């Protein structure tokens, strides 16, 4: 029935149904204490369910109405729109503050949110998608297909579309655009900036760009990374604390990063205190879950974990639903990436579609793995939401937009090439069944 209403890959739709069910059950449990004192007990889960429903609408109808021109326009709009607000978040002193119409919102001492006409969103989430779309296009489009690439060739007097010079210009424009945005995001949201940087580097690698260009970029990023690590480790705490108190632009979050890294590396994991409480309770939740879990809505550790509906929601999933469901959920995120790689090999004809599909699915997988490793205390707390599951409208809607685009890319594959080996075996078994029924009827006669 779903394939009649929508278009795209059946495997991805089935995975999305499973994830949606897990999302509703886990958020309902995680927000049960969050609604204390409110007149309507189900307010949070109703809002979350409406966000999921709206997301499903985006995924289904987006996969039907998208085409390359609309997709590129959408990506360019998201990129410009998000960079505009990221600039204001970085320099709040020049941002107009109009209560009810335009406000910058701080959470955990970081300015990551913008509220426009009462709707609150995170610009960095929009920039991820916009830059992946535009970057994939700039890296793969031919001059005959793209006005922008044709104009670049005209400006730099390039006649050969396969020339090394054009490849270098593509690389420089894309790298400057992507990593320039990462530099703006980094001061207020380190984890998102690092995730974006890794994904953009992978996108450049997947595009087949010349190895010498990637080598030079790797050396540059390595030098920047070493300098950043030295800043965190060698800079005196008194200096970074002053930056934090005085709200020094760009540097005011260094003190927070130092503390988080120190808490994760140097703290005694068996000593219970304010700094280790959330990781200890997260481990207890995972250990208590066992194979089958203690039952939906019966979590005990939700009473102690802060931001349980966001950063540590995977721990509650393990506690309530058990190890088996938790592993299946993890596998679902791998399916997005594996399936897009399979489908790109089967019959995606445009390099733009192949690069975009693989990069978007890799973004979903990477974000999910980072969120899961935080819940399992493998790495420091990052604030990355678990895709489709953590409470948060911006994250949910953007993730469903990823699915809409992935399913649109599947729709570009000719139907004759879209059948997988599994589907071929099923069709072969159906044919054998028909032949057997025909033979049986003839024998009866």
C-alpha positions as CSV (number, residue, x, y, z in Angstrom):
1,X,0.0,0.0,0.0
2,X,2.8,2.4,0.8
3,X,4.5,1.8,-2.6
4,X,1.2,2.8,-4.2
5,X,1.0,6.1,-2.3
6,X,4.7,6.8,-2.5
7,X,7.6,6.1,-4.8
8,X,11.1,4.9,-4.1
9,X,12.8,1.9,-2.5
10,X,10.6,-0.5,-0.5
11,X,13.5,-1.4,1.8
12,X,14.0,2.2,2.9
13,X,10.3,2.7,3.6
14,X,10.2,-0.5,5.8
15,X,13.2,0.7,7.7
16,X,11.5,4.1,8.2
17,X,8.4,2.5,9.6
18,X,10.4,0.6,12.2
19,X,12.4,3.7,13.2
20,X,9.2,5.7,13.5
21,X,7.6,3.2,15.9
22,X,10.8,3.2,18.0
23,X,10.8,7.0,18.0
24,X,7.3,7.3,19.3
25,X,7.7,4.7,22.0
26,X,11.1,6.1,23.3
27,X,10.1,9.8,23.3
28,X,6.8,9.0,25.0
29,X,8.8,7.3,27.8
30,X,11.6,9.9,27.9
31,X,9.2,12.9,28.1
32,X,6.9,11.5,30.7
33,X,8.6,13.4,33.5
34,X,9.1,16.4,31.3
35,X,5.4,17.1,31.2
36,X,4.9,17.4,35.0
37,X,2.9,20.5,35.8
38,X,1.4,20.8,32.3
39,X,-2.4,20.7,31.8
40,X,-2.1,18.1,29.0
41,X,0.0,15.1,29.9
42,X,0.4,13.9,26.3
43,X,1.5,17.3,25.0
44,X,5.1,16.4,24.3
45,X,4.4,13.1,22.6
46,X,1.6,14.7,20.5
47,X,3.9,17.4,19.3
48,X,6.6,14.8,18.5
49,X,4.1,12.6,16.7
50,X,2.9,15.6,14.6
51,X,6.5,16.4,13.7
52,X,6.9,12.7,12.6
53,X,3.7,12.8,10.6
54,X,4.7,16.1,8.9
55,X,8.1,14.5,8.2
56,X,6.4,11.5,6.6
57,X,4.5,14.0,4.4
58,X,7.7,15.6,3.4
59,X,9.3,12.2,2.6
60,X,6.4,10.8,0.6
61,X,5.3,13.9,-1.4
62,X,8.9,15.2,-1.7
63,X,10.0,12.0,-3.4
64,X,7.2,12.5,-5.9
65,X,7.5,16.1,-6.8
66,X,11.3,16.6,-6.8
67,X,13.4,17.0,-9.9
68,X,17.0,18.2,-10.4
69,X,16.1,21.8,-10.9
70,X,13.9,22.0,-7.8
71,X,16.5,20.1,-5.7
72,X,19.2,22.5,-6.7
73,X,17.1,25.5,-6.0
74,X,16.2,24.1,-2.6
75,X,19.8,23.3,-1.8
76,X,21.0,26.8,-2.8
77,X,18.2,28.4,-0.7
78,X,19.1,26.3,2.4
79,X,22.7,27.1,2.0
80,X,22.3,30.9,1.7
81,X,19.5,31.0,4.3
82,X,21.5,29.0,6.9
83,X,24.8,30.8,6.4
84,X,23.1,34.1,6.9
85,X,21.8,33.1,10.3
86,X,25.1,31.3,11.3
87,X,26.8,34.6,10.7
88,X,24.4,36.3,13.2
89,X,25.0,33.5,15.7
90,X,28.7,34.0,15.5
91,X,28.4,37.8,15.9
92,X,25.3,38.4,18.0
93,X,26.2,42.0,18.7
94,X,25.2,43.0,15.1
95,X,22.1,40.8,14.9
96,X,18.8,42.5,15.2
97,X,16.8,41.3,18.3
98,X,13.1,41.7,17.7
99,X,11.1,39.8,20.4
100,X,8.5,37.5,18.8
101,X,9.9,38.0,15.3
102,X,13.7,37.4,15.4
103,X,15.7,36.1,18.4
104,X,18.9,34.3,19.0
105,X,18.4,31.5,21.5
106,X,21.1,30.1,23.8
107,X,21.2,26.6,25.3
108,X,24.0,25.3,27.5
109,X,25.8,28.6,27.0
110,X,26.0,28.1,23.3
111,X,24.1,30.2,20.7
112,X,22.9,27.5,18.3
113,X,19.2,28.3,17.8
114,X,17.3,31.1,15.9
115,X,13.7,31.9,16.5
116,X,11.9,33.5,13.6
117,X,8.2,34.3,14.0
118,X,8.0,31.9,16.9
119,X,9.5,29.0,15.0
120,X,12.8,27.8,16.5
121,X,15.4,26.0,14.4
122,X,19.1,25.2,14.2
123,X,20.8,26.8,11.1
124,X,23.7,24.4,11.2
125,X,21.2,21.5,10.5
126,X,20.0,23.3,7.4
127,X,23.5,24.1,6.2
128,X,24.5,20.4,6.3
129,X,21.8,19.6,3.7
130,X,22.3,22.7,1.6
131,X,26.0,22.3,1.3
132,X,25.9,18.6,0.5
133,X,23.4,19.3,-2.4
134,X,25.4,22.3,-3.8
135,X,28.8,20.7,-3.2
136,X,27.7,17.4,-5.0
137,X,26.5,19.5,-7.9
138,X,29.6,21.7,-8.2
139,X,31.9,18.6,-8.1
140,X,30.0,16.6,-10.8
141,X,28.0,18.8,-13.2
142,X,29.3,19.2,-16.7
143,X,29.4,22.6,-18.5
144,X,26.7,21.4,-21.0
145,X,24.4,20.6,-18.1
146,X,25.1,23.5,-15.7
147,X,24.9,27.2,-16.3
148,X,27.1,27.8,-13.3
149,X,29.9,25.5,-14.5
150,X,29.6,26.9,-18.1
151,X,30.0,30.4,-16.7
152,X,33.1,29.3,-14.7
153,X,34.6,27.9,-17.9
154,X,33.8,31.1,-19.8
155,X,35.4,33.3,-17.1
156,X,38.6,31.2,-16.9
157,X,38.6,30.5,-20.6
158,X,38.4,26.7,-20.2
159,X,37.4,24.8,-23.3
160,X,37.9,21.2,-22.2
161,X,35.3,20.0,-19.7
162,X,37.7,17.3,-18.4
163,X,40.7,19.6,-17.9
164,X,42.7,19.6,-14.7
165,X,42.2,23.3,-14.4
166,X,38.5,23.0,-14.3
167,X,38.8,20.2,-11.7
168,X,41.0,22.4,-9.6
169,X,38.5,25.3,-9.7
170,X,35.6,23.0,-8.8
171,X,37.7,21.8,-5.8
172,X,38.6,25.3,-4.6
173,X,35.1,26.6,-4.8
174,X,33.5,23.6,-3.1
175,X,36.2,23.3,-0.4
176,X,36.1,27.0,0.4
177,X,32.3,27.0,0.6
178,X,32.1,23.9,2.8
179,X,35.0,24.4,5.1
180,X,34.4,28.1,5.4
181,X,30.9,27.3,6.7
182,X,32.5,24.7,9.1
183,X,34.7,27.5,10.5
184,X,31.7,29.6,11.2
185,X,29.8,26.8,12.9
186,X,32.7,25.6,15.0
187,X,32.8,28.2,17.8
188,X,29.3,27.5,18.9
189,X,28.9,23.9,17.9
190,X,32.2,21.9,17.8
191,X,30.6,18.5,17.3
192,X,28.5,19.5,14.4
193,X,31.4,21.3,12.8
194,X,33.7,18.3,13.1
195,X,30.9,16.0,11.6
196,X,30.4,18.4,8.7
197,X,34.1,18.6,8.1
198,X,34.5,14.8,7.9
199,X,31.4,14.4,5.7
200,X,32.6,17.2,3.3
201,X,36.0,15.6,3.1
202,X,34.4,12.2,2.3
203,X,32.3,13.9,-0.4
204,X,35.4,15.3,-2.1
205,X,37.0,11.9,-1.9
206,X,33.9,10.1,-3.4
207,X,33.8,12.6,-6.2
208,X,37.0,11.2,-7.7
209,X,38.9,14.5,-7.3
210,X,42.6,14.5,-8.1
211,X,44.7,12.9,-5.3
212,X,47.2,15.7,-5.2
213,X,44.4,18.2,-4.4
214,X,43.1,15.9,-1.6
215,X,46.6,15.5,-0.3
216,X,47.1,19.2,-0.1
217,X,43.7,19.6,1.7
218,X,44.6,16.8,4.1
219,X,47.9,18.5,5.0
220,X,46.2,21.8,5.5
221,X,43.4,20.3,7.7
222,X,46.1,18.3,9.7
223,X,48.0,21.5,10.5
224,X,44.7,23.2,11.6
225,X,43.8,20.2,13.7
226,X,47.2,20.1,15.5
227,X,47.0,23.8,16.2
228,X,43.5,23.4,17.6
229,X,44.6,20.5,19.8
230,X,47.5,22.5,21.1
231,X,45.2,25.4,21.9
232,X,43.0,23.1,24.0
233,X,45.8,21.3,25.8
234,X,48.4,24.1,26.3
235,X,46.4,27.2,26.7
236,X,46.2,28.1,30.5
237,X,42.8,27.6,32.0
238,X,42.9,31.1,33.5
239,X,43.1,32.6,30.0
240,X,40.3,30.4,28.6
241,X,38.1,31.2,31.6
242,X,38.6,34.9,31.0
243,X,37.6,34.4,27.4
244,X,34.5,32.6,28.6
245,X,33.5,35.3,31.1
246,X,34.1,38.2,28.7
247,X,32.3,36.4,25.9
248,X,35.3,36.8,23.5
249,X,34.2,36.2,19.9
250,X,35.2,32.8,18.5
251,X,37.3,31.9,21.6
252,X,34.6,32.0,24.3
253,X,33.8,28.3,24.0
254,X,37.4,27.0,24.4
255,X,37.0,26.7,28.2
256,X,33.9,24.5,27.8
257,X,35.7,22.2,25.3
258,X,38.7,21.9,27.7
259,X,36.4,20.8,30.5
260,X,34.5,18.3,28.4
261,X,37.6,16.6,27.2
262,X,39.1,16.6,30.6
263,X,35.9,15.1,32.1
264,X,35.8,12.3,29.6
265,X,39.6,11.4,29.7
266,X,40.7,12.2,33.2
267,X,37.6,11.5,35.3
268,X,37.2,8.3,37.3
269,X,34.3,6.4,35.7
270,X,33.5,4.7,39.0
271,X,33.4,7.9,41.1
272,X,29.9,9.3,41.3
273,X,29.7,13.1,41.1
274,X,28.1,15.8,39.1
275,X,30.4,15.4,36.1
276,X,30.1,11.6,35.8
277,X,26.5,11.2,36.8
278,X,25.0,11.1,33.3
279,X,27.6,8.7,31.9
280,X,27.1,6.4,34.9
281,X,23.3,6.4,34.7
282,X,23.6,5.8,30.9
283,X,25.7,2.7,31.6
284,X,23.3,1.5,34.2
285,X,20.4,1.9,31.8
286,X,22.3,-0.1,29.1
287,X,23.2,-2.8,31.6
288,X,19.7,-3.1,33.1
289,X,18.2,-3.5,29.6
290,X,19.7,-6.9,28.9
291,X,18.6,-8.9,25.9
292,X,14.9,-8.1,25.9
293,X,14.6,-4.9,28.0
294,X,12.5,-4.2,31.1
295,X,9.5,-3.0,29.0
296,X,8.3,0.2,27.3
297,X,7.6,3.1,29.6
298,X,9.3,1.3,32.6
299,X,12.6,3.0,32.5
300,X,14.2,3.9,35.9
301,X,17.2,5.9,34.6
302,X,15.1,8.5,32.8
303,X,14.5,9.9,36.3
304,X,18.2,10.8,36.6
305,X,19.5,11.5,33.1
306,X,19.4,15.1,31.9
307,X,18.3,15.7,28.3
308,X,17.1,12.1,28.1
309,X,14.9,12.8,25.1
310,X,17.9,14.0,23.1
311,X,21.5,13.1,23.9
312,X,20.9,9.9,25.8
313,X,17.7,8.5,24.3
314,X,19.6,5.5,22.9
315,X,20.4,4.4,26.5
316,X,16.6,4.4,27.3
317,X,15.9,2.4,24.1
318,X,18.4,-0.3,25.3
319,X,17.0,-0.2,28.9
320,X,13.3,-0.5,27.8
321,X,13.5,-2.5,24.6
322,X,16.6,-4.5,25.1
323,X,19.8,-5.3,23.2
324,X,18.1,-7.0,20.2
325,X,16.0,-4.0,19.3
326,X,18.9,-1.6,20.0
327,X,21.2,-3.6,17.6
328,X,18.4,-3.7,14.9
329,X,18.0,0.1,15.2
330,X,21.8,0.5,14.7
331,X,21.6,-1.8,11.6
332,X,18.8,0.3,10.2
333,X,21.2,3.3,9.9
334,X,23.7,1.1,8.1
335,X,21.0,-0.1,5.7
336,X,20.5,3.5,4.4
337,X,24.2,3.7,3.4
338,X,24.5,0.1,2.1
339,X,21.2,0.4,0.1
340,X,22.3,3.7,-1.6
341,X,25.6,2.2,-2.5
342,X,23.8,-0.8,-4.0
343,X,21.3,1.3,-5.9
344,X,24.0,3.6,-7.2
345,X,25.8,0.6,-8.7
346,X,22.6,-0.8,-10.1
347,X,21.5,2.1,-12.3
348,X,22.0,5.7,-11.2
349,X,23.1,7.4,-14.4
350,X,24.2,10.9,-13.2
351,X,27.3,11.3,-11.1
352,X,25.5,14.0,-9.2
353,X,22.8,11.6,-8.1
354,X,25.4,9.0,-7.0
355,X,27.5,11.4,-5.0
356,X,24.5,13.0,-3.4
357,X,22.9,9.7,-2.4
358,X,26.1,8.3,-0.9
359,X,27.0,11.5,1.0
360,X,23.5,12.0,2.4
361,X,23.2,8.4,3.6
362,X,26.7,8.6,5.1
363,X,25.6,11.8,7.0
364,X,22.7,9.9,8.6
365,X,24.9,7.0,9.5
366,X,27.6,9.1,11.0
367,X,25.3,11.3,13.0
368,X,23.6,8.1,14.4
369,X,26.9,6.5,15.3
370,X,28.1,9.6,17.1
371,X,24.8,9.8,19.1
372,X,25.1,6.1,20.0
373,X,28.7,6.3,21.1
374,X,27.9,9.2,23.5
375,X,25.1,7.1,25.1
376,X,27.7,4.2,25.5
377,X,30.3,6.6,26.9
378,X,32.8,5.8,24.0
379,X,33.3,9.6,23.4
380,X,32.5,12.9,25.1
381,X,29.0,14.4,25.1
382,X,28.4,16.1,21.8
383,X,24.8,17.0,21.7
384,X,24.2,15.3,18.4
385,X,20.6,14.0,18.1
386,X,19.7,10.4,17.1
387,X,18.2,10.8,13.6
388,X,14.4,10.5,13.4
389,X,14.2,9.6,17.2
390,X,15.5,12.4,19.4
391,X,13.0,15.0,20.2
392,X,13.5,18.1,18.1
393,X,11.5,19.4,15.1
394,X,14.4,20.8,13.1
395,X,16.4,17.5,13.2
396,X,13.3,15.4,12.4
397,X,12.2,17.4,9.5
398,X,15.7,17.7,8.0
399,X,16.2,13.9,8.4
400,X,12.9,13.2,6.6
401,X,14.0,15.6,3.9
402,X,17.1,13.4,3.5
403,X,14.7,10.4,2.9
404,X,12.7,12.4,0.4
405,X,15.8,13.2,-1.6
406,X,17.2,9.6,-1.3
407,X,13.8,8.2,-2.6
408,X,13.8,10.7,-5.4
409,X,17.3,9.5,-6.4
410,X,15.9,5.9,-6.4
411,X,13.1,7.1,-8.7
412,X,15.6,8.2,-11.3
413,X,16.8,4.6,-11.8
414,X,15.0,2.9,-14.7
415,X,12.5,0.2,-13.4
416,X,14.3,-2.5,-15.4
417,X,17.5,-1.9,-13.5
418,X,15.9,-1.4,-10.0
419,X,15.3,-5.1,-9.2
420,X,17.8,-6.6,-6.8
421,X,19.0,-10.2,-6.6
422,X,16.5,-10.8,-3.8
423,X,13.6,-9.5,-5.9
424,X,14.9,-11.5,-8.9
425,X,14.8,-14.7,-6.8
426,X,11.3,-13.9,-5.6
427,X,10.1,-13.4,-9.2
428,X,11.8,-16.7,-10.2
429,X,10.0,-18.5,-7.4
430,X,6.7,-17.0,-8.5
431,X,7.2,-18.2,-12.0
432,X,8.1,-21.7,-10.8
433,X,4.9,-21.7,-8.7
434,X,2.8,-20.8,-11.7
435,X,4.5,-23.5,-13.8
436,X,3.9,-26.1,-11.1
437,X,0.2,-25.2,-10.8
438,X,-0.2,-25.5,-14.6
439,X,1.5,-28.9,-14.5
440,X,-0.7,-30.0,-11.6
441,X,-3.9,-29.1,-13.5
442,X,-2.7,-31.0,-16.6
443,X,-2.0,-34.1,-14.5
444,X,-5.5,-33.9,-12.9
445,X,-7.0,-33.9,-16.4
